[in-house]
């Protein structure tokens, strides 16, 4: 699952300056797996931020984008040795570096943490809305779907993009607007490269989370009040037993 999702670029930039003008050479590898067939090698030449010529392994030769670039492309494409060297870069440069990156970073993954909760619906057509929040997963690519009695729900579903947490992890939220039915089972299903099988979290409609929190806070306050009342009563009894009654004249 991971290899079909991954798509990264390796960049190598060389910059030359002369008399205030800048020439840059940007080499990059685009890939979605460690197989040579899934790799693309691109080498671009820029002058003052304008790309004027490029070699692309998909095209197999140089392409010019300015008058100067077209002339240079025509000259380079007539050099069989130059073209052979550039065409070999997909294997000698990309495959080598991608193998290192993949083994040390891209093959690593972190399992997602899922939280399912109910919120007020923003639409008047549906009285309820569920939010499936997925946290702390890597790599970025993930699939979040809703199940209703085991069947995938395709309508009234909205999702955010994968959002970076600035610590290599990502998060995403998916919303389901629905009208509750008696006895139904609603679940949030997460598919990710870190999981051997889909992670399914069932919604418990017995009581909304906000209501459960209110009850928990109220129960805690009641118990604390009873404890304080009991402590006060015990203190009062002990003080009363320690008093000495003095007859009045």
Secondary structure, DSSP 8 states (H G I E B T S, - for coil): -HHHH--EEEEEEEEEEETTEEEEEEEEEEESSSSGGGEEEEEEEEETTEEEEEEETTTTEEEESSHHHHHHHHHHHT-HHHHHHHHHHIIIIIIHHHHHHIIIIIT--B--EEEEEEE--SSTT-SEEEEEEEEEEBSS-EEEEEEETTEEE-SSEEE---EE-SSS-EEEEEEEEE---TT--EEEEEEETT-SS-EEEE--TTS-HHHHHHHHHHHHHHHHHHHHHHHHHHHHHHHHHT-------
